[in-house]
Amino acid sequence: MNEQRPPLDLNPIQLTVPVFNCIVHVSRNEDGSVNARVANLPNIACSASSERDALARIVKEFKQFAKQFSEQGAPIPWVEPPSPKESNEQSRLIPVHL
């Protein structure tokens, strides 16, 4: 039997996955704990025992916030320009996929 197979489609599937930049300012306290706050969305901040823990919490909150607006079809209330960092802070840029 000589069956004809359809040609393979070599073009990858194009999926649209929203990606947002989460700008985070972090600072270390005297006791070694870390404060983190999102500079480009309002009212997202936390404290944690390490920077890794703080960033994990921040990303989770950022994602929930952005997803809520995205699912409703509402514009995300970005802070433009992002709030500036304080002299004791360092900035982190984290791409977040919804």
Backbone as XML, in Angstrom:
<?xml version="1.0"?>
<chain id="A" units="angstrom">
  <residue number="1" name="MET">
    <atom name="N" x="0.828" y="-1.170" z="0.000"/>
    <atom name="CA" x="0.000" y="0.000" z="0.000"/>
    <atom name="C" x="0.877" y="1.240" z="0.000"/>
  </residue>
  <residue number="2" name="ASN">
    <atom name="N" x="0.545" y="2.119" z="-0.837"/>
    <atom name="CA" x="1.312" y="3.356" z="-0.956"/>
    <atom name="C" x="0.398" y="4.531" z="-0.585"/>
  </residue>
  <residue number="3" name="GLU">
    <atom name="N" x="0.278" y="4.776" z="0.752"/>
    <atom name="CA" x="-0.605" y="5.841" z="1.224"/>
    <atom name="C" x="0.085" y="7.191" z="1.120"/>
  </residue>
  <residue number="4" name="GLN">
    <atom name="N" x="-0.683" y="8.177" z="0.750"/>
    <atom name="CA" x="-0.172" y="9.543" z="0.704"/>
    <atom name="C" x="-0.415" y="10.205" z="2.054"/>
  </residue>
  <residue number="5" name="ARG">
    <atom name="N" x="0.631" y="10.711" z="2.652"/>
    <atom name="CA" x="0.501" y="11.452" z="3.906"/>
    <atom name="C" x="0.475" y="12.940" z="3.602"/>
  </residue>
  <residue number="6" name="PRO">
    <atom name="N" x="-0.305" y="13.675" z="4.378"/>
    <atom name="CA" x="-0.301" y="15.131" z="4.153"/>
    <atom name="C" x="1.076" y="15.698" z="4.503"/>
  </residue>
  <residue number="7" name="PRO">
    <atom name="N" x="1.482" y="16.756" z="3.830"/>
    <atom name="CA" x="2.794" y="17.350" z="4.136"/>
    <atom name="C" x="2.826" y="17.882" z="5.559"/>
  </residue>
  <residue number="8" name="LEU">
    <atom name="N" x="3.979" y="17.786" z="6.171"/>
    <atom name="CA" x="4.153" y="18.322" z="7.525"/>
    <atom name="C" x="4.190" y="19.838" z="7.490"/>
  </residue>
  <residue number="9" name="ASP">
    <atom name="N" x="3.520" y="20.446" z="8.446"/>
    <atom name="CA" x="3.574" y="21.894" z="8.588"/>
    <atom name="C" x="4.779" y="22.214" z="9.466"/>
  </residue>
  <residue number="10" name="LEU">
    <atom name="N" x="5.805" y="22.775" z="8.889"/>
    <atom name="CA" x="7.038" y="23.051" z="9.627"/>
    <atom name="C" x="7.020" y="24.400" z="10.329"/>
  </residue>
  <residue number="11" name="ASN">
    <atom name="N" x="5.936" y="25.142" z="10.180"/>
    <atom name="CA" x="5.812" y="26.415" z="10.880"/>
    <atom name="C" x="5.288" y="26.156" z="12.287"/>
  </residue>
  <residue number="12" name="PRO">
    <atom name="N" x="5.972" y="26.669" z="13.307"/>
    <atom name="CA" x="5.506" y="26.438" z="14.671"/>
    <atom name="C" x="4.178" y="27.154" z="14.931"/>
  </residue>
  <residue number="13" name="ILE">
    <atom name="N" x="3.435" y="26.620" z="15.856"/>
    <atom name="CA" x="2.175" y="27.242" z="16.258"/>
    <atom name="C" x="2.491" y="28.549" z="16.983"/>
  </residue>
  <residue number="14" name="GLN">
    <atom name="N" x="1.810" y="29.587" z="16.593"/>
    <atom name="CA" x="2.009" y="30.891" z="17.215"/>
    <atom name="C" x="0.990" y="31.067" z="18.336"/>
  </residue>
  <residue number="15" name="LEU">
    <atom name="N" x="1.440" y="31.052" z="19.572"/>
    <atom name="CA" x="0.578" y="31.278" z="20.718"/>
    <atom name="C" x="0.815" y="32.682" z="21.247"/>
  </residue>
  <residue number="16" name="THR">
    <atom name="N" x="-0.241" y="33.292" z="21.692"/>
    <atom name="CA" x="-0.109" y="34.623" z="22.267"/>
    <atom name="C" x="-0.170" y="34.490" z="23.780"/>
  </residue>
  <residue number="17" name="VAL">
    <atom name="N" x="0.973" y="34.637" z="24.412"/>
    <atom name="CA" x="1.071" y="34.577" z="25.864"/>
    <atom name="C" x="1.505" y="35.958" z="26.338"/>
  </residue>
  <residue number="18" name="PRO">
    <atom name="N" x="0.648" y="36.619" z="27.115"/>
    <atom name="CA" x="1.027" y="37.951" z="27.585"/>
    <atom name="C" x="2.267" y="37.895" z="28.479"/>
  </residue>
  <residue number="19" name="VAL">
    <atom name="N" x="3.184" y="38.806" z="28.238"/>
    <atom name="CA" x="4.385" y="38.941" z="29.056"/>
    <atom name="C" x="4.477" y="40.401" z="29.480"/>
  </residue>
  <residue number="20" name="PHE">
    <atom name="N" x="4.653" y="40.605" z="30.776"/>
    <atom name="CA" x="4.741" y="41.955" z="31.318"/>
    <atom name="C" x="6.038" y="42.114" z="32.093"/>
  </residue>
  <residue number="21" name="ASN">
    <atom name="N" x="6.588" y="43.317" z="32.064"/>
    <atom name="CA" x="7.786" y="43.618" z="32.852"/>
    <atom name="C" x="7.382" y="44.039" z="34.255"/>
  </residue>
  <residue number="22" name="CYS">
    <atom name="N" x="7.880" y="43.325" z="35.228"/>
    <atom name="CA" x="7.660" y="43.656" z="36.634"/>
    <atom name="C" x="8.939" y="44.335" z="37.132"/>
  </residue>
  <residue number="23" name="ILE">
    <atom name="N" x="8.834" y="45.607" z="37.429"/>
    <atom name="CA" x="9.983" y="46.360" z="37.939"/>
    <atom name="C" x="9.874" y="46.380" z="39.458"/>
  </residue>
  <residue number="24" name="VAL">
    <atom name="N" x="10.883" y="45.826" z="40.120"/>
    <atom name="CA" x="10.855" y="45.701" z="41.574"/>
    <atom name="C" x="12.048" y="46.441" z="42.171"/>
  </residue>
  <residue number="25" name="HIS">
    <atom name="N" x="11.791" y="47.231" z="43.206"/>
    <atom name="CA" x="12.863" y="47.867" z="43.978"/>
    <atom name="C" x="12.987" y="47.082" z="45.284"/>
  </residue>
  <residue number="26" name="VAL">
    <atom name="N" x="14.215" y="46.671" z="45.603"/>
    <atom name="CA" x="14.462" y="45.893" z="46.818"/>
    <atom name="C" x="15.460" y="46.612" z="47.714"/>
  </residue>
  <residue number="27" name="SER">
    <atom name="N" x="15.283" y="46.419" z="49.010"/>
    <atom name="CA" x="16.228" y="46.965" z="49.985"/>
    <atom name="C" x="16.378" y="45.964" z="51.123"/>
  </residue>
  <residue number="28" name="ARG">
    <atom name="N" x="17.538" y="45.992" z="51.742"/>
    <atom name="CA" x="17.821" y="45.080" z="52.853"/>
    <atom name="C" x="17.742" y="45.849" z="54.163"/>
  </residue>
  <residue number="29" name="ASN">
    <atom name="N" x="17.102" y="45.232" z="55.152"/>
    <atom name="CA" x="16.996" y="45.815" z="56.485"/>
    <atom name="C" x="18.206" y="45.420" z="57.323"/>
  </residue>
  <residue number="30" name="GLU">
    <atom name="N" x="18.381" y="46.086" z="58.443"/>
    <atom name="CA" x="19.520" y="45.790" z="59.330"/>
    <atom name="C" x="19.519" y="44.353" z="59.819"/>
  </residue>
  <residue number="31" name="ASP">
    <atom name="N" x="18.336" y="43.766" z="59.975"/>
    <atom name="CA" x="18.250" y="42.378" z="60.459"/>
    <atom name="C" x="18.439" y="41.354" z="59.341"/>
  </residue>
  <residue number="32" name="GLY">
    <atom name="N" x="18.695" y="41.828" z="58.115"/>
    <atom name="CA" x="18.925" y="40.930" z="56.988"/>
    <atom name="C" x="17.691" y="40.636" z="56.159"/>
  </residue>
  <residue number="33" name="SER">
    <atom name="N" x="16.516" y="41.011" z="56.653"/>
    <atom name="CA" x="15.296" y="40.795" z="55.878"/>
    <atom name="C" x="15.266" y="41.758" z="54.692"/>
  </residue>
  <residue number="34" name="VAL">
    <atom name="N" x="14.353" y="41.498" z="53.778"/>
    <atom name="CA" x="14.298" y="42.268" z="52.530"/>
    <atom name="C" x="12.909" y="42.862" z="52.334"/>
  </residue>
  <residue number="35" name="ASN">
    <atom name="N" x="12.875" y="44.123" z="51.920"/>
    <atom name="CA" x="11.639" y="44.776" z="51.502"/>
    <atom name="C" x="11.652" y="44.836" z="49.983"/>
  </residue>
  <residue number="36" name="ALA">
    <atom name="N" x="10.497" y="44.605" z="49.376"/>
    <atom name="CA" x="10.380" y="44.677" z="47.920"/>
    <atom name="C" x="9.081" y="45.391" z="47.578"/>
  </residue>
  <residue number="37" name="ARG">
    <atom name="N" x="9.135" y="46.197" z="46.518"/>
    <atom name="CA" x="7.929" y="46.889" z="46.069"/>
    <atom name="C" x="7.954" y="46.994" z="44.551"/>
  </residue>
  <residue number="38" name="VAL">
    <atom name="N" x="6.785" y="46.832" z="43.957"/>
    <atom name="CA" x="6.659" y="46.942" z="42.508"/>
    <atom name="C" x="6.617" y="48.422" z="42.149"/>
  </residue>
  <residue number="39" name="ALA">
    <atom name="N" x="7.443" y="48.818" z="41.204"/>
    <atom name="CA" x="7.541" y="50.229" z="40.824"/>
    <atom name="C" x="6.561" y="50.620" z="39.727"/>
  </residue>
  <residue number="40" name="ASN">
    <atom name="N" x="6.051" y="49.637" z="38.973"/>
    <atom name="CA" x="5.197" y="49.984" z="37.841"/>
    <atom name="C" x="3.738" y="49.538" z="37.991"/>
  </residue>
  <residue number="41" name="LEU">
    <atom name="N" x="3.346" y="49.065" z="39.190"/>
    <atom name="CA" x="1.950" y="48.817" z="39.539"/>
    <atom name="C" x="1.724" y="49.343" z="40.953"/>
  </residue>
  <residue number="42" name="PRO">
    <atom name="N" x="0.526" y="49.814" z="41.245"/>
    <atom name="CA" x="0.281" y="50.386" z="42.568"/>
    <atom name="C" x="0.072" y="49.335" z="43.660"/>
  </residue>
  <residue number="43" name="ASN">
    <atom name="N" x="0.542" y="49.661" z="44.851"/>
    <atom name="CA" x="0.200" y="48.932" z="46.082"/>
    <atom name="C" x="0.595" y="47.459" z="46.132"/>
  </residue>
  <residue number="44" name="ILE">
    <atom name="N" x="1.714" y="47.101" z="45.516"/>
    <atom name="CA" x="2.216" y="45.731" z="45.647"/>
    <atom name="C" x="3.583" y="45.812" z="46.308"/>
  </residue>
  <residue number="45" name="ALA">
    <atom name="N" x="3.657" y="45.311" z="47.530"/>
    <atom name="CA" x="4.897" y="45.349" z="48.303"/>
    <atom name="C" x="4.880" y="44.209" z="49.305"/>
  </residue>
  <residue number="46" name="CYS">
    <atom name="N" x="6.065" y="43.824" z="49.758"/>
    <atom name="CA" x="6.140" y="42.788" z="50.790"/>
    <atom name="C" x="7.494" y="42.846" z="51.481"/>
  </residue>
  <residue number="47" name="SER">
    <atom name="N" x="7.591" y="42.118" z="52.570"/>
    <atom name="CA" x="8.845" y="41.906" z="53.281"/>
    <atom name="C" x="9.026" y="40.405" z="53.399"/>
  </residue>
  <residue number="48" name="ALA">
    <atom name="N" x="10.269" y="39.963" z="53.396"/>
    <atom name="CA" x="10.558" y="38.534" z="53.508"/>
    <atom name="C" x="11.945" y="38.347" z="54.108"/>
  </residue>
  <residue number="49" name="SER">
    <atom name="N" x="12.249" y="37.113" z="54.452"/>
    <atom name="CA" x="13.541" y="36.826" z="55.080"/>
    <atom name="C" x="14.696" y="36.846" z="54.082"/>
  </residue>
  <residue number="50" name="SER">
    <atom name="N" x="14.385" y="36.696" z="52.779"/>
    <atom name="CA" x="15.435" y="36.732" z="51.758"/>
    <atom name="C" x="14.905" y="37.421" z="50.499"/>
  </residue>
  <residue number="51" name="GLU">
    <atom name="N" x="15.813" y="37.843" z="49.643"/>
    <atom name="CA" x="15.393" y="38.476" z="48.393"/>
    <atom name="C" x="14.639" y="37.470" z="47.526"/>
  </residue>
  <residue number="52" name="ARG">
    <atom name="N" x="15.098" y="36.256" z="47.509"/>
    <atom name="CA" x="14.429" y="35.225" z="46.712"/>
    <atom name="C" x="12.968" y="35.064" z="47.134"/>
  </residue>
  <residue number="53" name="ASP">
    <atom name="N" x="12.719" y="34.981" z="48.437"/>
    <atom name="CA" x="11.353" y="34.857" z="48.940"/>
    <atom name="C" x="10.520" y="36.096" z="48.615"/>
  </residue>
  <residue number="54" name="ALA">
    <atom name="N" x="11.125" y="37.264" z="48.772"/>
    <atom name="CA" x="10.409" y="38.513" z="48.484"/>
    <atom name="C" x="10.022" y="38.579" z="47.012"/>
  </residue>
  <residue number="55" name="LEU">
    <atom name="N" x="10.940" y="38.236" z="46.121"/>
    <atom name="CA" x="10.640" y="38.295" z="44.693"/>
    <atom name="C" x="9.590" y="37.258" z="44.305"/>
  </residue>
  <residue number="56" name="ALA">
    <atom name="N" x="9.630" y="36.087" z="44.914"/>
    <atom name="CA" x="8.614" y="35.069" z="44.630"/>
    <atom name="C" x="7.225" y="35.575" z="45.019"/>
  </residue>
  <residue number="57" name="ARG">
    <atom name="N" x="7.126" y="36.225" z="46.160"/>
    <atom name="CA" x="5.831" y="36.769" z="46.603"/>
    <atom name="C" x="5.368" y="37.892" z="45.687"/>
  </residue>
  <residue number="58" name="ILE">
    <atom name="N" x="6.297" y="38.771" z="45.350"/>
    <atom name="CA" x="5.969" y="39.917" z="44.496"/>
    <atom name="C" x="5.478" y="39.445" z="43.130"/>
  </residue>
  <residue number="59" name="VAL">
    <atom name="N" x="6.168" y="38.487" z="42.538"/>
    <atom name="CA" x="5.778" y="37.992" z="41.217"/>
    <atom name="C" x="4.386" y="37.358" z="41.283"/>
  </residue>
  <residue number="60" name="LYS">
    <atom name="N" x="4.114" y="36.616" z="42.333"/>
    <atom name="CA" x="2.791" y="35.996" z="42.486"/>
    <atom name="C" x="1.700" y="37.065" z="42.541"/>
  </residue>
  <residue number="61" name="GLU">
    <atom name="N" x="1.900" y="38.106" z="43.340"/>
    <atom name="CA" x="0.917" y="39.185" z="43.450"/>
    <atom name="C" x="0.792" y="39.965" z="42.141"/>
  </residue>
  <residue number="62" name="PHE">
    <atom name="N" x="1.931" y="40.244" z="41.507"/>
    <atom name="CA" x="1.947" y="40.957" z="40.228"/>
    <atom name="C" x="1.126" y="40.183" z="39.198"/>
  </residue>
  <residue number="63" name="LYS">
    <atom name="N" x="1.366" y="38.875" z="39.129"/>
    <atom name="CA" x="0.678" y="38.030" z="38.162"/>
    <atom name="C" x="-0.831" y="38.026" z="38.418"/>
  </residue>
  <residue number="64" name="GLN">
    <atom name="N" x="-1.238" y="37.895" z="39.675"/>
    <atom name="CA" x="-2.660" y="37.895" z="40.012"/>
    <atom name="C" x="-3.311" y="39.222" z="39.638"/>
  </residue>
  <residue number="65" name="PHE">
    <atom name="N" x="-2.623" y="40.312" z="39.941"/>
    <atom name="CA" x="-3.132" y="41.650" z="39.648"/>
    <atom name="C" x="-3.316" y="41.829" z="38.140"/>
  </residue>
  <residue number="66" name="ALA">
    <atom name="N" x="-2.269" y="41.541" z="37.363"/>
    <atom name="CA" x="-2.317" y="41.716" z="35.910"/>
    <atom name="C" x="-3.334" y="40.771" z="35.274"/>
  </residue>
  <residue number="67" name="LYS">
    <atom name="N" x="-3.411" y="39.545" z="35.769"/>
    <atom name="CA" x="-4.340" y="38.564" z="35.227"/>
    <atom name="C" x="-5.788" y="38.999" z="35.434"/>
  </residue>
  <residue number="68" name="GLN">
    <atom name="N" x="-6.073" y="39.553" z="36.601"/>
    <atom name="CA" x="-7.428" y="40.023" z="36.906"/>
    <atom name="C" x="-7.878" y="41.057" z="35.881"/>
  </residue>
  <residue number="69" name="PHE">
    <atom name="N" x="-7.047" y="42.033" z="35.596"/>
    <atom name="CA" x="-7.397" y="43.074" z="34.630"/>
    <atom name="C" x="-7.455" y="42.502" z="33.220"/>
  </residue>
  <residue number="70" name="SER">
    <atom name="N" x="-6.500" y="41.653" z="32.898"/>
    <atom name="CA" x="-6.423" y="41.060" z="31.567"/>
    <atom name="C" x="-7.666" y="40.227" z="31.259"/>
  </residue>
  <residue number="71" name="GLU">
    <atom name="N" x="-8.109" y="39.416" z="32.211"/>
    <atom name="CA" x="-9.292" y="38.577" z="32.017"/>
    <atom name="C" x="-10.555" y="39.408" z="31.869"/>
  </residue>
  <residue number="72" name="GLN">
    <atom name="N" x="-10.605" y="40.560" z="32.507"/>
    <atom name="CA" x="-11.771" y="41.444" z="32.417"/>
    <atom name="C" x="-11.733" y="42.305" z="31.148"/>
  </residue>
  <residue number="73" name="GLY">
    <atom name="N" x="-10.608" y="42.265" z="30.447"/>
    <atom name="CA" x="-10.460" y="43.105" z="29.267"/>
    <atom name="C" x="-10.262" y="44.570" z="29.608"/>
  </residue>
  <residue number="74" name="ALA">
    <atom name="N" x="-9.920" y="44.824" z="30.860"/>
    <atom name="CA" x="-9.710" y="46.195" z="31.330"/>
    <atom name="C" x="-8.233" y="46.563" z="31.207"/>
  </residue>
  <residue number="75" name="PRO">
    <atom name="N" x="-7.946" y="47.826" z="30.984"/>
    <atom name="CA" x="-6.537" y="48.245" z="30.926"/>
    <atom name="C" x="-5.871" y="48.101" z="32.298"/>
  </residue>
  <residue number="76" name="ILE">
    <atom name="N" x="-4.647" y="47.635" z="32.283"/>
    <atom name="CA" x="-3.880" y="47.489" z="33.525"/>
    <atom name="C" x="-3.431" y="48.886" z="33.952"/>
  </residue>
  <residue number="77" name="PRO">
    <atom name="N" x="-3.628" y="49.248" z="35.226"/>
    <atom name="CA" x="-3.290" y="50.607" z="35.681"/>
    <atom name="C" x="-1.785" y="50.772" z="35.959"/>
  </residue>
  <residue number="78" name="TRP">
    <atom name="N" x="-0.996" y="50.744" z="34.912"/>
    <atom name="CA" x="0.452" y="50.887" z="35.065"/>
    <atom name="C" x="0.797" y="52.233" z="35.687"/>
  </residue>
  <residue number="79" name="VAL">
    <atom name="N" x="1.825" y="52.262" z="36.477"/>
    <atom name="CA" x="2.360" y="53.506" z="37.026"/>
    <atom name="C" x="3.380" y="54.011" z="36.010"/>
  </residue>
  <residue number="80" name="GLU">
    <atom name="N" x="3.070" y="55.130" z="35.379"/>
    <atom name="CA" x="3.942" y="55.707" z="34.347"/>
    <atom name="C" x="4.301" y="57.134" z="34.699"/>
  </residue>
  <residue number="81" name="PRO">
    <atom name="N" x="5.540" y="57.450" z="34.807"/>
    <atom name="CA" x="6.677" y="56.528" z="34.792"/>
    <atom name="C" x="6.711" y="55.725" z="36.089"/>
  </residue>
  <residue number="82" name="PRO">
    <atom name="N" x="7.413" y="54.588" z="36.086"/>
    <atom name="CA" x="7.519" y="53.794" z="37.316"/>
    <atom name="C" x="8.110" y="54.634" z="38.452"/>
  </residue>
  <residue number="83" name="SER">
    <atom name="N" x="7.707" y="54.313" z="39.669"/>
    <atom name="CA" x="8.228" y="55.071" z="40.810"/>
    <atom name="C" x="9.748" y="54.894" z="40.890"/>
  </residue>
  <residue number="84" name="PRO">
    <atom name="N" x="10.454" y="55.960" z="41.193"/>
    <atom name="CA" x="11.914" y="55.881" z="41.246"/>
    <atom name="C" x="12.386" y="55.095" z="42.461"/>
  </residue>
  <residue number="85" name="LYS">
    <atom name="N" x="13.562" y="54.536" z="42.341"/>
    <atom name="CA" x="14.119" y="53.804" z="43.485"/>
    <atom name="C" x="14.721" y="54.793" z="44.469"/>
  </residue>
  <residue number="86" name="GLU">
    <atom name="N" x="14.687" y="54.411" z="45.726"/>
    <atom name="CA" x="15.313" y="55.195" z="46.787"/>
    <atom name="C" x="16.815" y="54.903" z="46.801"/>
  </residue>
  <residue number="87" name="SER">
    <atom name="N" x="17.575" y="55.705" z="47.511"/>
    <atom name="CA" x="19.037" y="55.542" z="47.523"/>
    <atom name="C" x="19.484" y="54.208" z="48.123"/>
  </residue>
  <residue number="88" name="ASN">
    <atom name="N" x="18.651" y="53.605" z="48.977"/>
    <atom name="CA" x="19.029" y="52.330" z="49.601"/>
    <atom name="C" x="18.453" y="51.122" z="48.855"/>
  </residue>
  <residue number="89" name="GLU">
    <atom name="N" x="17.874" y="51.347" z="47.677"/>
    <atom name="CA" x="17.238" y="50.267" z="46.925"/>
    <atom name="C" x="18.028" y="49.899" z="45.677"/>
  </residue>
  <residue number="90" name="GLN">
    <atom name="N" x="17.834" y="48.659" z="45.244"/>
    <atom name="CA" x="18.339" y="48.184" z="43.961"/>
    <atom name="C" x="17.130" y="47.759" z="43.147"/>
  </residue>
  <residue number="91" name="SER">
    <atom name="N" x="17.244" y="47.842" z="41.827"/>
    <atom name="CA" x="16.127" y="47.489" z="40.954"/>
    <atom name="C" x="16.322" y="46.125" z="40.333"/>
  </residue>
  <residue number="92" name="ARG">
    <atom name="N" x="15.209" y="45.431" z="40.136"/>
    <atom name="CA" x="15.193" y="44.147" z="39.459"/>
    <atom name="C" x="14.117" y="44.218" z="38.374"/>
  </residue>
  <residue number="93" name="LEU">
    <atom name="N" x="14.403" y="43.673" z="37.211"/>
    <atom name="CA" x="13.429" y="43.585" z="36.131"/>
    <atom name="C" x="13.106" y="42.116" z="35.908"/>
  </residue>
  <residue number="94" name="ILE">
    <atom name="N" x="11.836" y="41.771" z="36.078"/>
    <atom name="CA" x="11.415" y="40.373" z="35.999"/>
    <atom name="C" x="10.326" y="40.253" z="34.940"/>
  </residue>
  <residue number="95" name="PRO">
    <atom name="N" x="10.580" y="39.514" z="33.833"/>
    <atom name="CA" x="9.507" y="39.261" z="32.869"/>
    <atom name="C" x="8.519" y="38.268" z="33.471"/>
  </residue>
  <residue number="96" name="VAL">
    <atom name="N" x="7.235" y="38.601" z="33.420"/>
    <atom name="CA" x="6.207" y="37.750" z="34.018"/>
    <atom name="C" x="5.234" y="37.310" z="32.921"/>
  </residue>
  <residue number="97" name="HIS">
    <atom name="N" x="5.075" y="36.003" z="32.772"/>
    <atom name="CA" x="4.125" y="35.407" z="31.818"/>
    <atom name="C" x="2.833" y="35.111" z="32.561"/>
  </residue>
  <residue number="98" name="LEU">
    <atom name="N" x="1.709" y="35.441" z="31.960"/>
    <atom name="CA" x="0.417" y="35.115" z="32.590"/>
    <atom name="C" x="0.021" y="33.691" z="32.279"/>
  </residue>
</chain>
